[in-house]
Structures are given as structure tokens and as C-alpha cells.
Amino acid sequence: MLQKQDNYPKISLSETDKQLPKYFSNGFTRYANFKPMAKGGKAELYSCLDKNLGRQVAFKTLHRSISEDEYERRRFVREARVTAQLQHPNTVPVYDIGVDVEGKLYFTMKKVEGETLREVINLLQKNDPDAQATYTLERILGVLIQVSNALAYAHAHGVVHRDIKPANILVGFFGEVVLLDWGVAKVWDIPKAEDERITQEQNIPSSDSEHELDRLTGTGKRPGTPLYMSPEQVEGAEIDERTDVYSMGVVLYELLSLQDASRGKTVKDTFHNIVNVVPPNLRDAAPDRDIPRRLSKICMKALEKDKEDRYQSMLELIDAIRGFRRKALESAFIE
């Protein structure tokens, strides 16, 4: 889990005190030593060296096959700017945007290192002793509160994430928590027709394979990842911050029970479950996990099918989780 500090590069005066060249660039040529990190449907992510500041950064660029598409370029710039303008401790800082020597758009951001909650859940499901010791209930709730704070900040600025899932939540090796990937975020003042084009064109087609259930996908007007979508996302209805509340409820359900809330055999079955089937109560779904009754109620309220019955804001969900933690601490103190 936590890596040894010896594995990290040390800051040295030979690098911090190095003089800038007489002629140096603030453009693409300042970056060097590119190494692949990840590849998605429309973009590629690399780590590279910012020679001006002597630090490693993450470098994101469009695939060459779509790099000249004006719509994709505009959407890519929007993603960079949305991410850059959400300046919160639990979001990724964006450093730079520009065009490389081939004319492809790119933006750079903080390179974050750690493990995603997807990886954590996989380890917990295998009864990994280190994961069990590290990710106690207290630690899990602390992580989710930090993510929820980032979402509350985004909602206050007119942005809904729309793709919250364990794979997009990273826990750093020194306790930092980051909510990743704002690529399908809903911005309130996007014209409806343009937002529908995003939902139709941005994502890979959904299929009936089980593998598609936890991948970014889109069917018609439904951007997001099937397992973590809200009922209104599945139905293509209007969404607001309560959609993110629902998705956080799904993540909480999975972390507590180590089971999926609404998984079906196919994407279609999963969508049916999300809209029509209430997930088993957490305490019934995982009786061996000893899930506190009050915390189970908090999770199930976040998962209400009708958004009017859920917590009406991310701040309400945060208050509920904090209230549970406070009561648990008081009980422990009394004992």
C-alpha cells in the first residue's frame, strides 16, 4: 500500500538552483522525456519533464486520428478549462494548455501518484491484510468526505461531474485525495443541443458485455459509467447535483459491502435495476461486514430512485456522514 519514501526522487540544489537558459520556451518544447501513462477512447496521457521547473507533470493530448476535428478540439479545451477553474484541494491543478509540434492540442496538470478506490476495493475483496489495516471505516469515510467536498465546490460553480466511480477517485501515498476526470462534466450554461451532442458522440457505444458495466459509456443521451449512473441519467432526464449524490451513494455502498448496488448480467439489465430495483439493505447484503445501522441508512437515502427523496445537496450528505462519525467517536469515548 504505502510506498517507502526512498522510492521517491529527492529535490536537489543542482536542479533547483540551475539557471534558466538565455532563451527558454514557455510552449511545448519545455516538455521532454515522455512516458505513456494511459490511453482512452479519444485521448492519451503521458508523464513528462517540465524542463523549466524541473518537475514531472501529466501531459494529456488528443489521439492523432481526431486531433483536427474542430468539435473534439473545442470539447478538449472545455475539459481543460473546467478542470483548471475548479481550484480545490481535491481536484487536479492544470498548469498549461497549448499546441504541440504536430498541431495537436495538449494540456498539462499535476502528476498524481497513488491508488484508486477501484484498486483498493479489489484488494479488500481479496482480504488483503495491508488494505484491511489501511482502509478502516474511519479512513474510508474520510476519503469520501474529501471527494464530496470537491463535488460541493464544483456544484457551487455550476458543474456536475457525472462520472463518479472508484476508478476516478485516487488516494495518494501521503494522504491526499483527488477526484479525477471531468471529461463528461455537465456545465449549466452549455446549450441543451450541444450537451446532447457530447453525450451521443463522446463515449464508446454500450454493449451487453459485462466488461462494459464499469467503463465509461454512452447510450443515446447517457454519458457516464453504467454501474454508477443515477436513474435520471439512465432515462436521459434532466440532471443536477443530486445525480452526483446518487453516484456517491453507489461508491459508498460498494466500499462498505464490497458488492455492486445494481449490477446486472448486461448493461441493459443494469439500467433496469438502477431505475426499478431497490438494492438490498447494506446490512442484509453484507451481514459479515458489521455495517453500522445509521451508516446504512445514510447510504440508502443517497440511493433513493426519486431525486426528491435523496439528500438535496452534497453538503447534506457530508453533514450526514460527519454526524455519524461524531456519534461514533462520542460512543467510543464514553466506552
Protein Blocks (a to p, Z undefined) as FASTA:
>chain_A
ZZcfklpccddfklmmpccdfbdcfbfklpghiacfbdcfkbccdddddfknopacdddd
ddfklmmpmklmmmmmmmmmmmmmmccfkbccdfbdcddfkopacddddddddddfklmm
mmmmnopaklmmmmgfklmmmmmmmmmmmmmmmmmnopafklacfklpccdfeopacdeh
jllcccfklcfklmmmmmmmmpccddfbfklmmgccdehjagcjfklpcfklmnopacdf
klmmmmmmmmmmmmmnopafklcfbfklmmmmmmmmccddfklmmmmnopafklmmmmmm
mmpfblklmcfbfklmmmmmmmmmmmmmmmmmmZZ
